[in-house]
Amino acid sequence: MVTDYDKLYKLIDTHAHLDEIEDLDAVLKEAKASGIFAIVAVGSDRGSNAKTMEISQRYHTCVYSALGLHPCNLTGLGPAQINENLQFIEQNIATAIAIGEIGLDYSKRIIKTAPKELQKDTLRQLLNLAKKYDKPIIIHSRYAWRDSLQLVQDIGVTKAVFHWFTGFSNVLKDIIASGYFISATPATEYHEEHRRAVRETPTNKLLLETDSPVTYGREERYKAQPADVLRSLKATAQLKQVDEATLAIQTTRNAIGFFALNITL
């Protein structure tokens, strides 16, 4: 690993589930040594949000919290429990730089226990919170690309990033036309649908992320950590045939502007 920090790209991992990572001290130390100087830690339910807030307080110089309710975490929740999750987000909204991870997931396994209408109703409420408090949103949209975009547009949220997008080009075109962002993950190395989306997205609408600690790879599998945002950068630069250093500066500036971070390069 390169450890000369001054010669590294200055990068931001805009989407990591730090609450799910073991030995966080070591992981964050490696991220810093790799040039990652800021991380957006996303929450997925009340327990996750509370832990994410705690992590961002402990590592306040480099970790920023986003509070959310993931569609996959709606399983088993009744109206009162969903409302408790929403209230927790609103009560702690001042500590968050964004609302996320939120969205829709139409995979067969999820909609069996979290029907589409329940997901949509919950997302509408979360989007209304984002609009009320002028917070950017981090959207999960697996197999629900058009519906996710439509709801964001209907509510009128002005800042949205569609994380790890693998949807249709016509939806992507409308996302970009609406001024929204796409984030590139390490799957840019091999996943054709994601590669197409990254290729078709202008660099001024791209963010970089890892979705840590998700597992990536096909022939060789590995569990991601924030330092792997370098893989997102390198794969994206190669795919788009742009200089890595230029792309690093652009995507970092994109992230600072999108999340309104008090950071200067």
C-alpha positions in Angstrom: 0.0 0.0 0.0 1.2 3.5 -0.8 1.5 5.5 2.4 2.8 8.9 1.2 -0.4 10.7 1.7 0.7 13.9 0.0 1.1 12.0 -3.3 -2.3 10.3 -3.2 -5.6 11.3 -4.8 -7.9 12.9 -2.4 -11.1 10.9 -2.5 -14.4 10.6 -0.8 -16.3 7.3 -0.3 -19.9 8.6 -0.6 -21.6 5.4 0.5 -20.4 3.0 3.2 -22.1 1.0 5.8 -19.5 1.6 8.5 -21.9 0.2 11.2 -21.4 -3.2 9.6 -17.6 -3.2 9.5 -15.5 -5.0 12.0 -12.2 -3.5 13.3 -13.3 -0.1 12.1 -10.2 1.6 13.5 -7.9 -0.4 11.2 -10.2 0.0 8.2 -10.3 3.8 8.6 -6.6 3.9 9.1 -6.1 2.1 5.9 -8.6 4.4 4.1 -6.7 7.5 5.2 -3.4 5.9 4.1 -5.0 5.3 0.7 -6.0 8.9 0.2 -9.7 8.6 1.3 -10.1 11.7 3.6 -13.9 11.6 4.0 -16.6 8.9 4.2 -20.4 9.2 4.1 -21.7 6.5 6.5 -25.2 5.6 5.5 -27.9 4.2 7.9 -30.5 1.6 7.0 -32.9 1.5 10.0 -33.2 3.0 13.5 -30.5 0.8 15.1 -28.2 1.3 12.1 -28.8 5.1 12.2 -28.0 5.3 15.9 -24.7 3.4 15.4 -23.9 5.5 12.4 -24.4 8.7 14.4 -22.1 7.4 17.1 -19.4 6.5 14.5 -19.6 9.9 12.9 -19.2 11.5 16.4 -16.2 9.3 17.2 -14.5 10.0 13.9 -15.8 13.5 13.4 -12.9 14.6 11.3 -13.6 12.2 8.4 -17.0 10.5 8.8 -20.3 12.1 8.0 -23.6 10.5 8.7 -26.6 9.9 6.5 -29.8 8.6 8.1 -32.1 6.3 6.3 -34.6 3.4 6.2 -33.6 0.8 3.6 -36.5 -0.8 1.7 -35.0 -4.2 2.5 -35.4 -3.4 6.2 -39.1 -2.8 6.0 -39.8 -6.6 6.3 -41.6 -7.2 9.6 -42.3 -3.6 10.4 -45.8 -2.4 11.1 -47.0 1.2 10.6 -46.1 2.2 14.2 -42.5 0.9 13.8 -42.1 2.6 10.5 -43.3 5.8 12.1 -40.8 5.4 14.9 -38.0 5.1 12.3 -39.2 8.2 10.5 -39.5 10.1 13.8 -35.9 9.1 14.8 -34.6 10.4 11.5 -36.4 13.7 11.9 -35.4 14.2 15.5 -31.7 13.7 14.5 -31.8 15.4 11.1 -29.5 18.2 12.2 -26.7 15.7 12.6 -27.0 14.3 9.1 -25.7 15.5 5.8 -28.2 13.4 3.9 -31.1 11.1 4.1 -30.1 7.6 3.0 -30.0 4.8 2.3 -33.6 4.9 1.1 -35.5 3.8 -2.0 -37.3 0.9 -3.6 -36.3 -2.7 -4.1 -38.4 -4.8 -6.5 -36.4 -8.0 -6.3 -38.7 -11.0 -5.8 -37.3 -11.9 -2.4 -37.9 -8.4 -1.0 -41.4 -7.7 -2.4 -42.7 -10.9 -0.8 -42.3 -9.4 2.6 -42.2 -5.7 1.8 -44.9 -5.1 -1.0 -44.3 -2.4 -3.5 -47.0 -0.1 -2.2 -45.6 -0.2 1.3 -42.2 0.6 -0.1 -43.6 3.5 -2.1 -45.5 5.0 0.8 -42.5 4.8 3.1 -40.3 6.4 0.4 -42.8 9.3 -0.1 -42.6 10.1 3.6 -38.8 10.0 3.6 -38.6 12.2 0.5 -41.0 14.7 2.1 -38.5 14.8 5.1 -35.7 15.5 2.7 -37.6 18.3 1.0 -38.7 19.8 4.3 -35.1 19.9 5.7 -33.4 20.5 2.3 -31.3 17.4 2.5 -29.8 15.4 -0.4 -30.9 11.8 -0.7 -29.2 8.6 -1.4 -31.4 6.3 -3.5 -31.4 2.5 -3.7 -33.4 1.5 -6.8 -32.9 -2.2 -7.6 -35.3 -3.3 -10.4 -37.4 -0.2 -9.5 -35.5 2.4 -11.5 -38.4 4.3 -13.1 -40.6 4.2 -10.0 -37.8 5.5 -7.8 -37.0 8.4 -10.2 -40.7 9.2 -10.6 -41.3 9.5 -6.8 -38.2 11.7 -6.4 -39.4 14.0 -9.2 -43.0 14.1 -7.9 -41.9 15.2 -4.4 -39.5 17.7 -5.9 -36.3 16.8 -4.1 -33.5 18.8 -5.8 -30.4 16.7 -4.8 -30.4 12.9 -5.4 -27.8 10.3 -6.1 -28.9 7.0 -7.5 -26.4 4.6 -5.9 -24.9 1.6 -7.8 -27.3 2.2 -10.7 -27.8 -0.7 -13.1 -31.0 0.4 -14.8 -32.1 1.3 -18.3 -30.5 4.0 -20.4 -33.7 5.9 -20.8 -34.2 6.1 -17.1 -30.5 7.2 -16.7 -31.0 9.9 -19.3 -33.9 11.3 -17.3 -31.9 11.1 -14.0 -29.1 13.2 -15.6 -31.6 15.6 -17.2 -33.1 16.2 -13.8 -29.8 17.2 -12.4 -29.3 14.1 -10.3 -26.2 12.0 -9.8 -25.0 8.4 -10.2 -22.4 6.7 -8.0 -19.7 4.3 -9.3 -18.8 1.3 -7.2 -16.0 -1.2 -7.6 -18.5 -3.2 -9.7 -17.4 -0.9 -12.5 -14.6 -3.3 -13.0 -16.8 -6.1 -14.3 -20.6 -5.6 -14.1 -21.9 -4.7 -17.6 -25.1 -2.9 -16.6 -23.3 -0.8 -14.1 -20.4 -0.2 -16.5 -22.9 1.1 -19.1 -24.5 3.5 -16.6 -21.1 4.9 -15.6 -20.0 5.2 -19.2 -23.1 7.1 -20.1 -23.0 9.5 -17.1 -21.1 12.8 -17.5 -18.2 13.2 -15.1 -19.8 16.2 -13.5 -22.7 13.9 -12.4 -20.5 11.1 -11.0 -19.7 10.2 -7.4 -17.5 7.4 -6.1 -18.4 4.8 -3.5 -17.8 1.3 -2.1 -21.1 0.3 -0.4 -18.7 -1.4 2.1 -18.7 -4.1 3.4 -20.5 -5.6 0.4 -18.7 -8.4 -1.5 -17.5 -7.8 -5.0 -15.8 -9.7 -7.8 -16.6 -12.7 -9.9 -13.6 -14.9 -10.2 -11.9 -13.5 -7.2 -14.3 -12.3 -4.4 -13.4 -9.7 -1.8 -15.3 -7.8 0.9 -15.1 -4.1 0.2 -13.8 -1.4 2.6 -13.6 2.4 2.0 -10.0 2.1 0.7 -11.5 0.3 -2.3 -12.9 3.5 -3.6 -9.6 3.6 -5.4 -10.9 0.6 -7.4 -14.0 2.6 -8.3 -11.8 5.5 -9.4 -9.4 3.4 -11.5 -12.1 1.4 -13.2 -14.2 4.5 -14.0 -11.2 6.4 -15.4 -10.3 3.4 -17.6 -13.9 2.9 -18.7 -14.4 6.6 -19.6 -10.8 7.0 -20.9 -10.0 9.9 -18.7 -7.1 10.8 -16.5 -7.3 9.3 -13.0 -6.1 12.5 -11.3 -8.5 14.7 -13.2 -11.4 12.3 -12.4 -10.4 12.2 -8.7 -10.5 16.0 -8.5 -13.9 16.1 -10.4 -15.6 13.5 -8.3 -14.3 14.8 -5.0 -15.6 18.3 -5.9 -18.9 16.7 -7.0 -19.2 15.1 -3.6 -18.3 18.2 -1.6 -20.9 20.2 -3.5 -23.6 17.5 -3.4 -23.4 17.0 0.3 -22.5 20.6 1.1 -19.4 19.5 3.0 -17.3 22.2 4.8 -14.1 21.0 3.0 -11.6 22.8 0.8 -9.2 20.9 -1.5 
